[in-house]
Amino acid sequence: MAYIKTLTRRAAMAASALACACAALAVPQGAAMAAYPERPITLLVGFPPGGGGDLYGRLIALAMSKTLGQTVVVENRPGAGGNIAAEQVARANPDGYTLILAMSGNFAASPAFKPQQLRYKVPGDFAMIGLILEAPHGMFVSQNSPYKSAADVLKTARQKELTFASTGTGGAAHIGMERIKSLAGLNLLHVPYKGSGPAISDLIGGQVDLFFATASPLIGQVRQGQLRVLALTGQERSPALPEVPTFKELGVDMTMTQWYGLAAPAGTPKEVVETLSRHLSMALKDPAVRESIRKDAAVERDVPMDKFRQYVITDIEQYREAVTPELMKMMGL
């Protein structure tokens, strides 16, 4: 009997020790998860500094840095309409420390038109964090351009060839202007650039006639007198630019807009994605962030995680439906 009691006592002690060990192992795991982020987060933007999505990437990076307690560092990886940056993030370690500024071009237009040329898949290679905003595309000219209105451009481009710049072949802006070209019967030659900065320099310098791009990041240069915006996409005029007509008003039914969001590599822990999504939502509720977005004709859109994933899938389908085989041939796709 004493021997049995000793065995029972030893078994109880062993069970207690095992339970303590398990608890000890569980503490660091929970602490590590609670500590995220423990170091700075890198946000890749697929365009050069100073134009396009770079401004929105930096706006959101700064706002999220304040609430996360860690710096979100923007790194510009320009090229291929944002596809190079997307590929790098798709292959990155899924630990929550490398993110991508997703946008219509690299997450919808390119996957819709040239999936066989991409080294990443949307949405399969990414964990969707959330949508940030939607913004109209705009047709821009330099302040010294002879074209004073969109009607002037449409009339002239039906009579002779004009050149238009975009931030990359097959990107959302390129597709948008090709769509306008097709619908309006225009004679336009596409000149691709690696970002808004170099495109604007050549626009102001007279090397290209037009620049078609997301309007919002360029409104500051419009107000400073460097550029003029002649028309915008969308169903209705922008409250921030009530004097600028839509293409739809001009008889060209091009209403597709640009959007920006955040994504991480597929396989990023759900808890990390939820943390990032929560802090993105907090950023979009910040009055200063909302003012920065709205003053330049864009609108913030808090669409988190799975809803954002479905939003992207729907947008890919819209791009596929918008482009005819003839237009694909003209773009060389």
C-alpha positions in Angstrom: 0.0 0.0 0.0 2.8 2.4 0.9 4.5 1.6 -2.4 1.3 2.4 -4.3 1.0 5.7 -2.4 4.5 6.6 -3.3 3.9 5.9 -7.0 0.7 7.9 -6.9 2.5 10.8 -5.2 5.3 10.6 -7.8 2.8 10.6 -10.7 1.1 13.6 -9.3 4.4 15.5 -8.9 5.3 14.6 -12.5 2.0 15.8 -13.8 2.4 19.0 -11.9 5.9 19.5 -13.3 4.6 18.8 -16.8 1.8 21.3 -16.4 4.2 24.0 -15.2 6.6 23.3 -18.1 3.7 23.7 -20.6 2.6 26.9 -18.9 6.2 28.2 -19.1 6.3 27.4 -22.8 3.0 29.1 -23.4 4.0 32.4 -21.8 6.7 33.3 -24.3 4.5 32.5 -27.2 1.7 34.7 -25.9 4.1 37.4 -25.0 5.7 37.3 -28.5 2.3 37.6 -30.1 1.3 40.4 -27.8 4.5 42.2 -28.5 4.0 42.5 -32.3 5.5 44.6 -33.8 8.8 44.3 -32.0 10.8 46.1 -34.8 10.1 48.5 -37.7 7.8 47.4 -40.5 8.7 47.9 -44.1 6.0 49.1 -46.6 7.0 48.6 -50.2 5.6 51.2 -52.7 6.0 50.3 -56.4 6.6 53.9 -57.6 9.4 56.5 -57.1 9.1 59.1 -54.3 7.0 62.2 -54.9 4.2 60.9 -57.0 1.4 58.3 -57.5 0.8 56.0 -54.6 3.9 57.1 -52.8 2.1 60.0 -51.1 -0.7 57.7 -49.8 1.8 55.1 -48.7 3.6 57.6 -46.6 0.4 59.1 -45.2 -0.8 55.7 -43.9 2.7 54.6 -42.8 3.0 57.7 -40.6 -0.5 57.3 -39.1 -0.1 53.6 -38.4 3.4 54.2 -36.8 1.7 56.4 -34.2 -0.7 53.7 -33.0 1.5 50.6 -33.5 4.3 52.0 -31.5 6.8 51.0 -34.2 8.0 52.9 -37.3 6.5 51.9 -40.6 9.3 52.6 -43.1 8.4 53.3 -46.8 10.7 51.8 -49.4 10.2 52.7 -53.0 10.7 49.8 -55.5 9.6 51.3 -58.8 9.2 49.4 -62.0 6.6 47.5 -64.1 3.7 49.5 -62.8 4.2 48.3 -59.3 4.5 44.6 -60.2 8.2 44.4 -59.0 7.2 45.5 -55.5 4.3 43.1 -55.5 6.5 40.2 -56.5 9.1 41.0 -53.8 6.4 41.0 -51.1 4.8 37.8 -52.3 8.2 36.1 -51.7 8.9 37.8 -48.4 9.0 36.2 -45.0 5.3 36.1 -43.9 6.0 37.6 -40.4 4.2 40.8 -40.7 7.3 43.0 -41.2 7.1 43.4 -45.0 3.9 44.9 -46.5 2.8 46.1 -49.9 0.8 49.2 -50.9 -1.6 47.3 -53.1 -3.3 49.2 -55.9 -5.5 48.8 -59.0 -2.5 48.4 -61.3 -0.5 45.6 -59.6 -3.5 43.8 -57.9 -6.2 44.1 -60.5 -5.2 45.3 -63.9 -2.1 43.2 -64.3 -3.6 40.0 -62.9 -6.6 40.5 -65.2 -4.6 41.2 -68.4 -1.3 39.4 -68.2 -1.4 36.8 -65.4 1.0 34.6 -67.3 3.7 37.3 -67.2 3.5 37.8 -63.4 5.5 35.9 -60.8 2.8 36.3 -58.2 -0.9 35.5 -58.0 -3.7 37.7 -56.7 -5.2 37.1 -54.2 -3.5 33.7 -53.6 0.0 35.0 -52.7 -1.2 37.7 -50.3 -3.0 38.1 -47.0 -5.3 41.1 -47.5 -5.2 43.7 -44.7 -7.6 46.3 -45.9 -8.6 48.9 -48.4 -7.5 52.5 -47.9 -9.2 54.7 -50.4 -10.6 55.1 -53.9 -9.6 58.0 -56.2 -10.5 59.1 -59.7 -8.1 59.0 -62.6 -7.4 62.3 -64.3 -6.1 63.6 -67.7 -3.4 66.2 -67.0 -1.6 68.7 -69.1 1.2 71.2 -68.2 0.2 74.7 -67.3 1.6 75.9 -70.7 -0.2 73.3 -72.8 -2.1 74.6 -75.8 -5.0 72.4 -74.7 -7.3 74.3 -72.4 -10.1 71.7 -72.1 -10.8 68.0 -72.4 -12.9 68.9 -75.4 -9.9 70.4 -77.1 -7.9 67.3 -76.5 -10.6 65.0 -77.9 -11.1 67.1 -81.0 -7.3 67.4 -81.7 -6.7 63.7 -81.0 -9.3 62.7 -83.6 -7.3 64.7 -86.2 -3.7 64.0 -85.3 -1.6 61.8 -83.0 -1.0 63.0 -79.4 1.3 61.3 -76.9 0.2 60.4 -73.4 2.3 59.3 -70.4 1.4 56.7 -67.8 3.2 55.0 -64.9 3.7 51.7 -66.8 2.4 49.5 -69.5 -0.5 47.5 -68.5 -1.1 49.5 -65.3 -4.5 50.7 -64.2 -3.9 54.2 -65.6 -2.6 52.9 -68.9 -5.6 50.6 -69.3 -7.9 53.6 -68.4 -6.5 55.8 -71.1 -6.5 53.0 -73.7 -10.2 52.5 -72.8 -10.9 56.2 -73.4 -8.9 56.1 -76.6 -11.0 53.2 -77.8 -14.4 54.6 -76.8 -13.7 58.1 -78.2 -11.8 57.1 -81.4 -8.6 58.9 -80.5 -5.2 58.8 -82.1 -2.9 58.5 -79.0 0.6 57.1 -78.6 1.4 55.6 -75.2 4.7 56.6 -73.5 5.3 54.5 -70.3 7.3 55.8 -67.3 8.4 54.2 -64.0 6.5 56.7 -61.9 4.6 60.0 -61.8 7.7 62.1 -61.0 9.6 61.4 -64.3 6.4 61.5 -66.3 5.5 65.0 -64.9 9.0 66.3 -65.6 8.6 65.4 -69.2 5.0 66.7 -69.3 6.1 70.1 -68.1 9.1 70.0 -70.4 6.9 69.3 -73.4 8.2 65.8 -74.3 4.7 64.4 -73.9 1.3 66.0 -74.5 -0.8 64.3 -71.8 -0.5 62.4 -68.6 -3.2 60.0 -67.4 -2.9 59.1 -63.8 -4.6 58.8 -60.4 -5.7 62.4 -59.8 -5.4 62.8 -56.0 -1.6 62.8 -55.5 -1.3 65.4 -58.3 -3.9 67.9 -57.1 -1.3 69.8 -55.1 0.6 70.5 -58.3 -2.6 71.6 -60.0 -3.2 74.1 -57.2 0.4 75.3 -57.4 -0.1 76.1 -61.1 2.3 73.5 -62.5 -0.4 71.2 -64.0 -4.0 71.4 -65.2 -6.5 68.6 -64.9 -9.0 68.5 -67.8 -11.3 65.6 -66.9 -11.8 62.9 -64.3 -13.2 59.4 -64.2 -16.1 58.4 -62.0 -19.9 58.6 -62.1 -20.1 62.2 -60.8 -17.9 65.3 -60.4 -15.6 65.4 -57.4 -16.7 67.8 -54.6 -13.1 68.8 -54.3 -12.9 69.7 -58.0 -16.5 70.8 -58.9 -15.3 72.7 -62.0 -13.7 69.6 -63.6 -16.0 67.5 -65.9 -16.2 63.7 -65.9 -15.4 61.8 -69.0 -18.9 60.5 -68.8 -20.2 64.1 -69.3 -18.0 64.4 -72.3 -19.7 61.3 -73.9 -16.9 58.9 -73.0 -18.3 56.2 -70.6 -15.1 55.6 -68.6 -15.9 55.6 -64.9 -13.3 53.2 -63.4 -11.3 54.6 -60.5 -8.0 53.9 -58.7 -7.8 52.3 -55.3 -5.1 51.7 -52.7 -4.9 49.1 -49.9 -2.5 47.1 -47.7 -1.5 43.5 -48.1 1.1 41.1 -46.6 2.6 37.8 -47.9 0.3 34.8 -47.8 0.9 32.8 -44.6 1.2 35.8 -42.3 -0.3 34.8 -39.0 -4.0 35.7 -38.7 -3.4 37.5 -35.4 -0.8 39.8 -37.1 -3.1 40.5 -40.1 -5.9 41.4 -37.6 -3.6 43.7 -35.7 -2.5 45.5 -38.9 -6.1 45.7 -40.1 -7.2 47.2 -36.8 -4.5 49.8 -36.9 -5.3 50.7 -40.5 -9.0 51.2 -39.5 -7.7 53.5 -36.7 -5.7 55.5 -39.2 -8.7 55.9 -41.5 -10.7 57.3 -38.6 -8.0 59.9 -37.9 -9.5 63.4 -38.8 -6.1 64.5 -40.2 -5.8 61.4 -42.4 -9.4 61.9 -43.7 -8.8 65.5 -44.5 -5.6 64.7 -46.4 -7.4 62.1 -48.5 -10.6 64.1 -49.1 -9.0 67.4 -50.0 -7.5 65.9 -53.1 -10.6 64.3 -54.5 -10.3 60.8 -53.0 -12.5 59.1 -50.4 -11.3 56.8 -47.6 -12.7 53.2 -47.6 -12.4 51.1 -44.5 -12.9 47.6 -46.1 -11.0 45.0 -43.9 -9.4 41.6 -44.6 -11.9 39.1 -46.2 -14.1 41.9 -47.5 -11.1 43.5 -49.1 -10.1 40.2 -50.7 -13.5 39.9 -52.3 -13.3 43.6 -53.4 -10.0 42.8 -55.3 -11.5 39.7 -56.9 -14.5 41.7 -58.1 -12.2 44.4 -59.5 -10.1 41.9 -61.4 -13.3 40.7 -63.1 -14.3 44.3 -63.9 -11.0 44.9 -65.7 -11.4 41.7 -67.7 -14.9 42.7 -68.8 -13.8 46.2 -69.7 -11.2 45.3 -72.2 -12.0 44.0 -75.7 -9.7 41.7 -77.7 -9.0 44.7 -80.0 -7.8 46.7 -77.1 -5.7 43.9 -75.8 -4.0 43.7 -79.2 -3.4 47.4 -79.2 -1.7 47.2 -75.8 0.4 44.3 -77.0 -1.0 41.9 -74.4 
